[in-house]
Amino acid sequence: MSKPQLTKEKWGRNIFAKCECHAHAVEISWFRGDDGTYEDRVYLNFWHHGHQDYTLWERIKMAWRILRGRTVEIDEIILDREETKQFGEALVKATEELPKAVLEEAEGK
């Protein structure tokens, strides 16, 4: 995976990470409220570039969104504060355990 890009905008922040194949990506966004504080939700978007079985009407709608300068994500989930914390902890745990799992697999365990 290429290095994730963290951007800070007036509306909030986001992290965009592309897959090594450059056909998939994940975007994590969180937004500021009108009072300047961040919302208690995190938006997790999944991106896919390439062929999918979209109908003609779906392709026209996606093209129209792109022409208007909007984005086309394939899926989005919204996590509350606790779910975001659990998701983050799971990612940290995975990064800690991944080297162990690769080593065990190489050793045939």
WOLIN-V41902 format. One record per helix or strand of 3 or more residues. SS is the DSSP state (h for helix, s for strand). FROM is the first residue (numbers start at 1). TO is the last residue. Records with the same first field share a line. If there is no record, write none. Layout:
SS = FROM-TO / FROM-TO
This chain:
s = 5-9 / 12-18 / 24-32 / 41-48 / 75-80
h = 56-67 / 81-107
